[in-house]
Amino acid sequence: MQSEVDYDREILLDHARHPKRTGELSDAHAYGQCHNPICGDKIKVAIIVTENRIKNIRILPSGCSISVASASLMAGMVEGLTIDETESMIKKVNETFVPPFLPVDGNEWPENLSTLSPLKRMRESPLKIPCVLISWVAIKDAVKDFKTKE
């Protein structure tokens, strides 16, 4: 029987090797990016917003497997959300991953972040938290860009 750790690792490796929603959006309404100069991780995000909802998102991740997997998971989570819902999701992710983060006991993981549960063990390694969060900084930047243009 496969352990939870092995299952989480398998999900992360799949997203790292085959990230979802990658590529360019030539007709994007807004762009965001983030670069961690310490490790070299980079991500660019492009979004199309229709009726205040992210209808399409594309990512261009570059970096370690954790940052690429996190970007892939993030893109899947925010596509379809309204701008307000996306901002709430960003806040919840920060509360969950930025120390001092909200405690998570045992298997109790925030329900609205269930997609990110394979990343929960990264909270135990402060050096990996920036890898998890880089895509969330980039989507926050894209939302800010959208709101500025609106």
Secondary structure as the mmCIF struct_conf table of DSSP 4:
data_model
#
loop_
_struct_conf.conf_type_id
_struct_conf.id
_struct_conf.beg_label_comp_id
_struct_conf.beg_label_asym_id
_struct_conf.beg_label_seq_id
_struct_conf.end_label_comp_id
_struct_conf.end_label_asym_id
_struct_conf.end_label_seq_id
HELX_RH_AL_P HELX_RH_AL_P1 GLU A 4 ARG A 17
BEND BEND1 HIS A 18 HIS A 18
BEND BEND2 LYS A 20 ARG A 21
STRN STRN1 THR A 22 THR A 22
BEND BEND3 GLY A 23 GLY A 23
TURN_TY1_P TURN_TY1_P1 SER A 26 ASP A 27
BEND BEND4 HIS A 29 HIS A 29
STRN STRN2 ALA A 30 HIS A 35
TURN_TY1_P TURN_TY1_P2 PRO A 37 CYS A 39
STRN STRN3 LYS A 42 THR A 50
TURN_TY1_P TURN_TY1_P3 GLU A 51 ASN A 52
STRN STRN4 ARG A 53 SER A 62
BEND BEND5 GLY A 63 GLY A 63
HELX_RH_AL_P HELX_RH_AL_P2 SER A 65 VAL A 78
TURN_TY1_P TURN_TY1_P4 GLU A 79 GLY A 80
STRN STRN5 THR A 82 THR A 82
HELX_RH_AL_P HELX_RH_AL_P3 ILE A 83 PHE A 97
BEND BEND6 VAL A 98 PRO A 100
HELX_LH_PP_P HELX_LH_PP_P1 PHE A 101 PRO A 103
TURN_TY1_P TURN_TY1_P5 GLY A 106 ASN A 107
HELX_RH_3T_P HELX_RH_3T_P1 GLU A 111 GLU A 124
TURN_TY1_P TURN_TY1_P6 PRO A 126 LYS A 128
HELX_RH_AL_P HELX_RH_AL_P4 ILE A 129 LYS A 149
#
